[in-house]
């Protein structure tokens, strides 16, 4: 359902304004995406502005039509509920509400309702997603660069997070959008990817810092990358796994609710944490640390060997 407000400078309650209401109703009904338009004409059964004016001259008819007119018209504004043949969160509905004012020139139309709400959120996310991701990735890179004094570790951390989140979103689409595991096919709420990305990206970086900081401490003393990798994994795996299990239990409990957006948030976070704590932190990160060897701790324009307290 879309709710439109049409503004007319000279008002709608005179015969000319009533004629414009009927014309606008007919134009909207001619739109292939519009199923129903509710106006004072459609509810009263009156066919034209002239017939409306004549009916208002009869006291009995005026008593019935006056409340209807006051319900839809206030000052210079006209209220028009519109039923469209599209789901509120579908692309068709969003495109329709985005361009409805342009497709009906001569009428100052403003629309609201769930399709408009979804369209505005989608457009805002689409317009700002590049800047937001750039700020997050660049700031994360430099924070980790300063913390670990390494060029490769921040790059690997960001790539591993992107890998884990991509897998999570793929699973969410498979389960909720295509309908599997007993769930009906539907749509994923627009805000879900934003919430899951924000929470999981930060949480994954926490796990990364726990793991790599312990490896860094060991490497500072032994200068043996393989030993540092094994020691870091052995001493932090229990902490990371325990923390991940707590998050999985807490957020996974939302999967049992009947509110679909809440269910999607809970399942999304639980899956992302599970992937991050197992496939990424316990398999991929140690494997890459082993593969790159001492290059893990390399930083351009810095000479010397890595010892306790830093490079010398």
PEKAWO-V65497 format. One record per backbone hydrogen bond with DSSP energy under -0.5 kcal/mol. CO is the residue of the C=O (numbers start at 1). NH is the residue of the N-H. E is the energy in kcal/mol with one decimal. If there is no record, write none. Layout:
BEGIN
CO:NH:E ; CO:NH:E
END
This chain:
BEGIN
2:4:-0.6 ; 2:82:-3.6 ; 3:112:-2.2 ; 4:80:-2.8 ; 5:110:-1.9 ; 6:78:-2.4 ; 7:108:-0.9 ; 8:11:-1.7 ; 14:18:-2.6 ; 15:19:-2.1 ; 16:20:-1.9 ; 17:21:-1.8 ; 18:22:-2.0 ; 19:23:-2.3 ; 20:24:-2.7 ; 21:25:-2.4 ; 22:26:-2.3 ; 23:27:-2.3 ; 24:28:-2.3 ; 25:29:-2.3 ; 26:30:-1.2 ; 28:31:-1.3 ; 31:34:-1.4 ; 33:35:-0.5 ; 33:85:-3.2 ; 36:83:-3.0 ; 37:39:-0.7 ; 38:81:-0.7 ; 39:43:-2.0 ; 40:44:-1.4 ; 41:45:-2.1 ; 48:52:-1.9 ; 49:53:-2.4 ; 50:54:-2.1 ; 51:55:-2.3 ; 52:56:-1.9 ; 54:57:-1.1 ; 55:58:-1.4 ; 57:59:-0.6 ; 58:62:-2.9 ; 59:63:-2.0 ; 60:64:-0.7 ; 61:64:-0.5 ; 61:65:-2.8 ; 62:66:-2.8 ; 64:68:-0.7 ; 65:69:-2.5 ; 66:70:-2.4 ; 67:71:-1.4 ; 68:72:-1.3 ; 69:73:-2.4 ; 72:79:-3.0 ; 74:77:-2.4 ; 75:12:-0.7 ; 76:8:-2.4 ; 77:74:-2.4 ; 78:6:-2.5 ; 80:4:-2.6 ; 81:38:-2.6 ; 82:2:-3.4 ; 82:84:-0.6 ; 83:35:-2.9 ; 83:36:-1.8 ; 84:86:-1.5 ; 87:90:-2.0 ; 90:94:-2.0 ; 91:95:-2.7 ; 92:96:-2.0 ; 93:97:-2.4 ; 94:98:-1.8 ; 95:99:-1.4 ; 96:100:-0.9 ; 99:103:-1.8 ; 100:104:-0.6 ; 101:104:-0.5 ; 104:107:-1.3 ; 107:109:-1.6 ; 108:7:-1.8 ; 110:5:-3.2 ; 112:3:-1.7 ; 113:117:-2.3 ; 114:118:-2.7 ; 115:119:-2.3 ; 116:120:-2.4 ; 117:121:-2.0 ; 118:122:-2.8 ; 119:123:-2.6 ; 120:124:-2.1 ; 121:125:-2.6 ; 122:126:-2.8 ; 123:127:-2.5 ; 124:128:-1.7 ; 125:129:-1.8 ; 128:132:-2.5 ; 129:133:-2.6 ; 130:134:-2.1 ; 131:135:-2.3 ; 132:136:-2.4 ; 133:137:-2.9 ; 134:138:-2.6 ; 135:139:-2.3 ; 136:140:-2.3 ; 137:141:-2.4 ; 138:142:-2.1 ; 139:143:-2.2 ; 140:144:-2.4 ; 141:145:-2.3 ; 142:146:-2.3 ; 143:147:-2.3 ; 144:148:-2.8 ; 145:149:-1.4 ; 145:150:-0.5 ; 151:155:-1.0 ; 152:156:-2.9 ; 153:157:-2.5 ; 154:158:-2.3 ; 155:159:-2.4 ; 156:160:-2.7 ; 157:161:-2.0 ; 158:162:-2.3 ; 159:163:-2.4 ; 160:164:-2.5 ; 161:165:-2.6 ; 162:166:-2.4 ; 163:167:-2.1 ; 164:168:-2.0 ; 165:169:-2.7 ; 166:170:-2.0 ; 167:171:-2.0 ; 168:172:-2.4 ; 169:173:-2.3 ; 170:174:-2.2 ; 171:175:-2.6 ; 172:176:-2.9 ; 172:177:-0.8 ; 173:177:-0.8 ; 173:178:-2.0 ; 175:180:-1.8 ; 176:186:-1.6 ; 180:183:-1.2 ; 187:189:-0.5 ; 189:192:-1.4 ; 189:193:-0.6 ; 190:194:-0.6 ; 191:195:-2.4 ; 192:196:-2.9 ; 193:197:-2.4 ; 194:198:-2.4 ; 195:199:-2.5 ; 196:200:-2.6 ; 197:201:-2.4 ; 198:202:-1.4 ; 199:203:-2.2 ; 200:204:-3.0 ; 201:205:-1.8 ; 202:206:-1.6 ; 203:207:-1.9 ; 204:208:-2.2 ; 205:209:-2.5 ; 206:210:-2.4 ; 207:211:-2.3 ; 208:212:-2.9 ; 209:213:-2.2 ; 210:214:-1.2 ; 211:215:-1.6 ; 212:216:-2.8 ; 213:217:-2.0 ; 214:218:-1.9 ; 215:219:-2.5 ; 216:220:-2.1 ; 217:221:-0.9 ; 218:221:-0.5 ; 218:222:-2.5 ; 219:223:-2.2 ; 220:308:-0.5 ; 223:225:-0.6 ; 224:228:-2.5 ; 225:229:-2.4 ; 226:230:-2.3 ; 227:231:-2.9 ; 228:232:-2.6 ; 229:233:-2.2 ; 230:234:-2.6 ; 231:235:-2.2 ; 232:236:-1.4 ; 233:237:-1.7 ; 236:240:-2.9 ; 237:241:-2.7 ; 238:242:-2.5 ; 239:243:-2.6 ; 240:244:-2.4 ; 241:245:-2.5 ; 242:246:-2.0 ; 243:247:-2.0 ; 244:248:-2.7 ; 245:249:-2.5 ; 246:250:-2.5 ; 247:251:-2.7 ; 248:252:-2.4 ; 249:253:-1.2 ; 251:254:-1.4 ; 252:255:-1.7 ; 253:256:-1.6 ; 254:257:-1.6 ; 258:260:-0.8 ; 259:263:-2.4 ; 260:264:-2.7 ; 261:265:-2.2 ; 262:266:-2.5 ; 263:267:-2.6 ; 264:268:-2.5 ; 265:269:-2.5 ; 266:270:-2.3 ; 267:271:-2.6 ; 268:272:-2.3 ; 269:273:-2.6 ; 270:274:-2.2 ; 271:275:-2.6 ; 272:276:-2.4 ; 273:277:-2.7 ; 274:278:-1.3 ; 275:280:-2.0 ; 276:281:-2.7 ; 278:282:-1.1 ; 278:283:-0.6 ; 279:284:-2.5 ; 280:285:-3.2 ; 283:287:-1.8 ; 284:288:-2.6 ; 285:289:-2.3 ; 286:290:-2.2 ; 287:291:-2.3 ; 288:292:-2.5 ; 289:293:-1.2 ; 292:295:-1.8 ; 293:296:-1.8 ; 294:297:-1.6 ; 295:298:-1.5 ; 296:153:-0.6 ; 298:151:-2.3 ; 299:302:-1.0 ; 305:307:-0.6 ; 305:312:-2.5 ; 307:310:-2.8 ; 310:307:-2.7
END
